[in-house]
Amino acid sequence: MRPTDRRRLASALMTLAATGAAHAQTSTADGIAQYRALLADGNPSELWEAKGEALWKQPRGPKNAPLTGCDLGKGPGVVKGAFVELPRWFADTGRVQDLESRLLTCMATLQGFDAGAIAATPFGRGEQAHLDSLVAWIASESHGMKFDLPQQRPEERAMYAIGRQLFYYRAGPYDFACATCHGQPGQRIRLQELPDLRGNPGDGVGFAAWPAYRVSTGELWSMQRRLNDCYRQQRFPYPGYASDATIALGVFMGVNSKGAESIAPSIKR
C-alpha cells in the first residue's frame, strides 16, 4: 500500500471512530433523557410543594403569624414570578439574598424564629425541612417562567463578580473548582451530565432545574444543599447555610441562565 493510501485509510478510520463515538454519546444521552422523562411522571416533589403552600399560610412561630406578608422581591405576599428573579438586592436587609436566605429573614421578622439557629440545623431536620418545602412550593409557582435576575444595582453586579471568582477558584486536595466539572461542554460523570455553567446551558438545565427531588436519596434538595454537596465532592469545607458565598454563586449561575425556562422542582437521579 502506498504511503498516500495508508494516510487516507488512517484518516477514514479516525473519522469513522469519531462518528461512532459521537453516535454512542448521543444514544446514551437520549436514553438518559427518556429515563428522566419516565421518572418525572408523578414527581414526588409535589408532596413538598403541598406542604410548603400550607406552611406559607399557617400562623407559626413565637409571633404566631403566617408568611403571607413576606416580600420575595415583587411585593408582600407575591409569590408567582419571584423565584426566577432571585437572588436580588433587598432594601430592608441591605443585602443581596437568594430564596433560602430571604425566607430566613421573613421567618425571623414575621414569625419570630431564630434565623441563626435554623441556618445551623442540619439539612432535612426541624425548620430546615420546612424551608425545603417552602422552597419547593415557591419555585413551583414560577414553573415554566424564564430567569431574569436583576443586575441594575452595584451590589447585584458585585455579587455576580464574586460568584464568578468563586466559580473559577481552584483549591483543596484535588485542586478543583466549580469550573473543573462545569467549565466546558459535553462532560458527564457516569449517567449525570455536567452542564456548562459559564453561560446559559438551556431550558431546565443547571440553575433552572433546582430545587429537585433526588431519587437516590428520596429527598428534595434545595440549591443550597446542591452547592454544599458540590463543595463536599471538591473536598472543601461546607459553606455556611445562606452564606454570601453560596448566594454569590447563585447570582453568577442565575444571571448566566437569563432566558432559560425553569422546570423546578425537577427530578434527578
Contacts in CASP RR format, 6 or more apart in sequence:
PFRMAT RR
TARGET T0000
AUTHOR 0000-0000-0000
METHOD contacts of the structure
MODEL  1
MRPTDRRRLASALMTLAATGAAHAQTSTADGIAQYRALLADGNPSELWEA
KGEALWKQPRGPKNAPLTGCDLGKGPGVVKGAFVELPRWFADTGRVQDLE
SRLLTCMATLQGFDAGAIAATPFGRGEQAHLDSLVAWIASESHGMKFDLP
QQRPEERAMYAIGRQLFYYRAGPYDFACATCHGQPGQRIRLQELPDLRGN
PGDGVGFAAWPAYRVSTGELWSMQRRLNDCYRQQRFPYPGYASDATIALG
VFMGVNSKGAESIAPSIKR
1 9 0 8 1.000
29 193 0 8 1.000
32 191 0 8 1.000
32 193 0 8 1.000
35 191 0 8 1.000
36 267 0 8 1.000
36 269 0 8 1.000
39 215 0 8 1.000
39 267 0 8 1.000
40 266 0 8 1.000
40 267 0 8 1.000
43 213 0 8 1.000
43 265 0 8 1.000
43 266 0 8 1.000
43 267 0 8 1.000
44 213 0 8 1.000
44 218 0 8 1.000
44 220 0 8 1.000
44 267 0 8 1.000
45 136 0 8 1.000
45 140 0 8 1.000
45 211 0 8 1.000
45 212 0 8 1.000
45 213 0 8 1.000
45 220 0 8 1.000
45 265 0 8 1.000
45 266 0 8 1.000
45 267 0 8 1.000
48 132 0 8 1.000
48 133 0 8 1.000
48 136 0 8 1.000
48 137 0 8 1.000
48 213 0 8 1.000
48 220 0 8 1.000
48 265 0 8 1.000
49 133 0 8 1.000
49 136 0 8 1.000
49 137 0 8 1.000
49 140 0 8 1.000
49 265 0 8 1.000
50 137 0 8 1.000
51 130 0 8 1.000
51 133 0 8 1.000
51 136 0 8 1.000
51 137 0 8 1.000
52 130 0 8 1.000
52 133 0 8 1.000
52 134 0 8 1.000
52 136 0 8 1.000
52 137 0 8 1.000
53 137 0 8 1.000
55 67 0 8 1.000
55 130 0 8 1.000
55 133 0 8 1.000
55 134 0 8 1.000
55 137 0 8 1.000
56 66 0 8 1.000
56 67 0 8 1.000
56 68 0 8 1.000
56 70 0 8 1.000
56 79 0 8 1.000
56 134 0 8 1.000
56 137 0 8 1.000
56 138 0 8 1.000
57 66 0 8 1.000
57 67 0 8 1.000
57 68 0 8 1.000
58 66 0 8 1.000
59 65 0 8 1.000
59 66 0 8 1.000
60 66 0 8 1.000
60 111 0 8 1.000
61 111 0 8 1.000
61 112 0 8 1.000
61 113 0 8 1.000
62 111 0 8 1.000
62 112 0 8 1.000
62 113 0 8 1.000
63 110 0 8 1.000
63 111 0 8 1.000
63 112 0 8 1.000
64 111 0 8 1.000
65 110 0 8 1.000
65 111 0 8 1.000
65 112 0 8 1.000
66 110 0 8 1.000
66 111 0 8 1.000
67 77 0 8 1.000
67 103 0 8 1.000
67 106 0 8 1.000
67 107 0 8 1.000
67 110 0 8 1.000
67 111 0 8 1.000
67 134 0 8 1.000
68 76 0 8 1.000
68 77 0 8 1.000
69 76 0 8 1.000
69 77 0 8 1.000
69 106 0 8 1.000
69 110 0 8 1.000
70 76 0 8 1.000
70 77 0 8 1.000
70 102 0 8 1.000
70 103 0 8 1.000
70 106 0 8 1.000
70 110 0 8 1.000
71 77 0 8 1.000
71 78 0 8 1.000
71 90 0 8 1.000
71 92 0 8 1.000
71 106 0 8 1.000
72 78 0 8 1.000
72 79 0 8 1.000
72 82 0 8 1.000
72 83 0 8 1.000
72 86 0 8 1.000
72 99 0 8 1.000
72 102 0 8 1.000
72 138 0 8 1.000
73 82 0 8 1.000
73 85 0 8 1.000
73 86 0 8 1.000
73 88 0 8 1.000
73 90 0 8 1.000
73 102 0 8 1.000
74 80 0 8 1.000
74 81 0 8 1.000
74 82 0 8 1.000
74 85 0 8 1.000
79 137 0 8 1.000
79 138 0 8 1.000
79 141 0 8 1.000
80 141 0 8 1.000
80 142 0 8 1.000
81 141 0 8 1.000
81 142 0 8 1.000
81 145 0 8 1.000
82 99 0 8 1.000
82 138 0 8 1.000
82 141 0 8 1.000
82 142 0 8 1.000
83 99 0 8 1.000
83 138 0 8 1.000
83 139 0 8 1.000
83 141 0 8 1.000
83 142 0 8 1.000
83 145 0 8 1.000
83 262 0 8 1.000
83 264 0 8 1.000
84 142 0 8 1.000
84 145 0 8 1.000
84 146 0 8 1.000
84 147 0 8 1.000
84 148 0 8 1.000
84 149 0 8 1.000
84 262 0 8 1.000
85 147 0 8 1.000
85 148 0 8 1.000
85 149 0 8 1.000
85 150 0 8 1.000
86 97 0 8 1.000
86 98 0 8 1.000
86 99 0 8 1.000
86 102 0 8 1.000
86 149 0 8 1.000
87 96 0 8 1.000
87 97 0 8 1.000
87 98 0 8 1.000
87 99 0 8 1.000
87 101 0 8 1.000
87 149 0 8 1.000
87 156 0 8 1.000
87 159 0 8 1.000
87 247 0 8 1.000
87 250 0 8 1.000
87 251 0 8 1.000
87 254 0 8 1.000
88 96 0 8 1.000
88 97 0 8 1.000
88 149 0 8 1.000
88 150 0 8 1.000
88 156 0 8 1.000
89 95 0 8 1.000
89 96 0 8 1.000
89 97 0 8 1.000
89 150 0 8 1.000
89 153 0 8 1.000
89 155 0 8 1.000
89 156 0 8 1.000
90 96 0 8 1.000
90 97 0 8 1.000
90 102 0 8 1.000
90 105 0 8 1.000
92 105 0 8 1.000
93 105 0 8 1.000
94 155 0 8 1.000
95 101 0 8 1.000
95 155 0 8 1.000
96 155 0 8 1.000
96 156 0 8 1.000
96 159 0 8 1.000
96 247 0 8 1.000
96 248 0 8 1.000
96 251 0 8 1.000
97 105 0 8 1.000
97 242 0 8 1.000
97 247 0 8 1.000
98 223 0 8 1.000
98 224 0 8 1.000
98 242 0 8 1.000
98 246 0 8 1.000
98 247 0 8 1.000
98 250 0 8 1.000
99 135 0 8 1.000
99 138 0 8 1.000
99 139 0 8 1.000
99 222 0 8 1.000
99 223 0 8 1.000
100 131 0 8 1.000
100 135 0 8 1.000
100 222 0 8 1.000
100 223 0 8 1.000
100 224 0 8 1.000
100 241 0 8 1.000
100 242 0 8 1.000
101 242 0 8 1.000
101 247 0 8 1.000
103 131 0 8 1.000
103 134 0 8 1.000
103 135 0 8 1.000
104 115 0 8 1.000
104 116 0 8 1.000
104 118 0 8 1.000
104 119 0 8 1.000
104 131 0 8 1.000
104 242 0 8 1.000
105 115 0 8 1.000
107 113 0 8 1.000
107 115 0 8 1.000
107 118 0 8 1.000
107 127 0 8 1.000
108 114 0 8 1.000
108 115 0 8 1.000
113 127 0 8 1.000
118 127 0 8 1.000
118 128 0 8 1.000
118 131 0 8 1.000
119 240 0 8 1.000
119 241 0 8 1.000
119 242 0 8 1.000
120 241 0 8 1.000
121 127 0 8 1.000
121 128 0 8 1.000
122 128 0 8 1.000
123 132 0 8 1.000
123 225 0 8 1.000
123 228 0 8 1.000
124 132 0 8 1.000
124 219 0 8 1.000
131 222 0 8 1.000
132 211 0 8 1.000
132 219 0 8 1.000
132 220 0 8 1.000
132 221 0 8 1.000
132 222 0 8 1.000
132 225 0 8 1.000
133 220 0 8 1.000
135 211 0 8 1.000
135 222 0 8 1.000
136 211 0 8 1.000
136 220 0 8 1.000
136 265 0 8 1.000
139 211 0 8 1.000
139 262 0 8 1.000
139 264 0 8 1.000
139 265 0 8 1.000
140 264 0 8 1.000
140 265 0 8 1.000
142 262 0 8 1.000
142 264 0 8 1.000
143 262 0 8 1.000
143 263 0 8 1.000
143 264 0 8 1.000
144 261 0 8 1.000
144 262 0 8 1.000
144 263 0 8 1.000
145 261 0 8 1.000
145 262 0 8 1.000
146 258 0 8 1.000
146 259 0 8 1.000
146 260 0 8 1.000
146 261 0 8 1.000
146 262 0 8 1.000
147 207 0 8 1.000
147 208 0 8 1.000
147 254 0 8 1.000
147 257 0 8 1.000
147 258 0 8 1.000
147 259 0 8 1.000
147 260 0 8 1.000
147 262 0 8 1.000
148 258 0 8 1.000
148 259 0 8 1.000
149 156 0 8 1.000
149 251 0 8 1.000
149 254 0 8 1.000
149 255 0 8 1.000
149 258 0 8 1.000
150 156 0 8 1.000
151 157 0 8 1.000
151 160 0 8 1.000
151 255 0 8 1.000
156 251 0 8 1.000
159 244 0 8 1.000
159 247 0 8 1.000
159 248 0 8 1.000
159 251 0 8 1.000
160 248 0 8 1.000
160 251 0 8 1.000
160 252 0 8 1.000
160 255 0 8 1.000
162 244 0 8 1.000
162 248 0 8 1.000
162 251 0 8 1.000
163 248 0 8 1.000
163 249 0 8 1.000
163 250 0 8 1.000
163 251 0 8 1.000
163 252 0 8 1.000
164 252 0 8 1.000
166 178 0 8 1.000
166 245 0 8 1.000
166 248 0 8 1.000
166 249 0 8 1.000
166 252 0 8 1.000
167 177 0 8 1.000
167 178 0 8 1.000
167 179 0 8 1.000
167 182 0 8 1.000
167 197 0 8 1.000
167 198 0 8 1.000
167 249 0 8 1.000
167 252 0 8 1.000
168 177 0 8 1.000
168 178 0 8 1.000
168 179 0 8 1.000
169 177 0 8 1.000
169 178 0 8 1.000
170 176 0 8 1.000
170 177 0 8 1.000
170 180 0 8 1.000
171 177 0 8 1.000
171 236 0 8 1.000
172 234 0 8 1.000
172 235 0 8 1.000
172 236 0 8 1.000
173 235 0 8 1.000
174 234 0 8 1.000
174 235 0 8 1.000
176 233 0 8 1.000
176 234 0 8 1.000
176 235 0 8 1.000
176 236 0 8 1.000
177 234 0 8 1.000
178 197 0 8 1.000
178 230 0 8 1.000
178 249 0 8 1.000
179 198 0 8 1.000
180 234 0 8 1.000
181 187 0 8 1.000
181 189 0 8 1.000
181 194 0 8 1.000
182 194 0 8 1.000
182 195 0 8 1.000
182 196 0 8 1.000
182 197 0 8 1.000
182 198 0 8 1.000
183 196 0 8 1.000
183 197 0 8 1.000
183 198 0 8 1.000
184 196 0 8 1.000
185 196 0 8 1.000
186 193 0 8 1.000
186 194 0 8 1.000
186 196 0 8 1.000
187 193 0 8 1.000
187 194 0 8 1.000
187 196 0 8 1.000
188 194 0 8 1.000
191 269 0 8 1.000
192 269 0 8 1.000
195 201 0 8 1.000
195 202 0 8 1.000
195 205 0 8 1.000
195 206 0 8 1.000
197 206 0 8 1.000
197 207 0 8 1.000
197 253 0 8 1.000
197 256 0 8 1.000
198 256 0 8 1.000
199 256 0 8 1.000
199 257 0 8 1.000
200 256 0 8 1.000
200 257 0 8 1.000
200 258 0 8 1.000
200 259 0 8 1.000
200 260 0 8 1.000
201 208 0 8 1.000
201 257 0 8 1.000
201 260 0 8 1.000
202 208 0 8 1.000
202 257 0 8 1.000
202 260 0 8 1.000
203 260 0 8 1.000
203 261 0 8 1.000
203 263 0 8 1.000
204 260 0 8 1.000
204 261 0 8 1.000
204 262 0 8 1.000
204 263 0 8 1.000
204 264 0 8 1.000
204 266 0 8 1.000
205 260 0 8 1.000
206 253 0 8 1.000
206 257 0 8 1.000
207 223 0 8 1.000
207 250 0 8 1.000
207 253 0 8 1.000
207 254 0 8 1.000
207 256 0 8 1.000
207 257 0 8 1.000
207 260 0 8 1.000
208 257 0 8 1.000
208 260 0 8 1.000
208 261 0 8 1.000
208 262 0 8 1.000
208 263 0 8 1.000
208 264 0 8 1.000
209 263 0 8 1.000
209 264 0 8 1.000
209 266 0 8 1.000
209 268 0 8 1.000
210 221 0 8 1.000
210 222 0 8 1.000
210 223 0 8 1.000
210 226 0 8 1.000
210 264 0 8 1.000
210 265 0 8 1.000
210 266 0 8 1.000
211 220 0 8 1.000
211 221 0 8 1.000
211 222 0 8 1.000
211 223 0 8 1.000
211 264 0 8 1.000
211 265 0 8 1.000
211 266 0 8 1.000
212 220 0 8 1.000
212 221 0 8 1.000
212 226 0 8 1.000
212 264 0 8 1.000
212 265 0 8 1.000
212 266 0 8 1.000
212 267 0 8 1.000
212 268 0 8 1.000
213 219 0 8 1.000
213 220 0 8 1.000
213 221 0 8 1.000
213 265 0 8 1.000
213 266 0 8 1.000
213 267 0 8 1.000
213 268 0 8 1.000
214 220 0 8 1.000
214 221 0 8 1.000
214 268 0 8 1.000
214 269 0 8 1.000
215 267 0 8 1.000
215 268 0 8 1.000
215 269 0 8 1.000
216 268 0 8 1.000
216 269 0 8 1.000
220 265 0 8 1.000
221 229 0 8 1.000
221 268 0 8 1.000
223 246 0 8 1.000
223 250 0 8 1.000
224 241 0 8 1.000
224 242 0 8 1.000
224 246 0 8 1.000
227 239 0 8 1.000
227 246 0 8 1.000
227 249 0 8 1.000
227 250 0 8 1.000
228 238 0 8 1.000
228 239 0 8 1.000
228 246 0 8 1.000
231 237 0 8 1.000
231 238 0 8 1.000
231 239 0 8 1.000
232 238 0 8 1.000
239 245 0 8 1.000
239 246 0 8 1.000
240 246 0 8 1.000
END
